């Protein structure tokens, strides 16, 4: 799945900025520093906004393209913030065959966002995921820690209403 940067404005606290500076300083000049710095930066911010990637590149003296390349290559890294209620739609084989693509289409319409995006009010984010191991409940989606299975698109409005 292609990762893209979001249009959500970047904001940070003084504590986050100081934490990032400390992380960069700890690893500065160390071989193989990029991965642990990205992991810890994501722990601080919850994702890796382009502003943070640029600071990491500058602090570690590596090209921004290298930082972005690593951040987009590994699925553990998030380029977009997650909404208050992150929604993941399983598009694994069993779910897809049973209509998960239709669920994704319906959710995009209901939320007014595309896969990999976050709603303007930051309430919902929407992501496709691969098998979550609940094939017997296909098609499946999660909202936060809540799992919904054997779904049909006409059920989604009522489910979303619980989180609005």
Beta strands, then each sheet from edge to edge (+ up, - down):
strand 1: 85-90
strand 2: 117-118
strand 3: 124-129
strand 4: 141-143
strand 5: 146-148
sheet 1: 2+ 3- 1- 4+ 5-
end
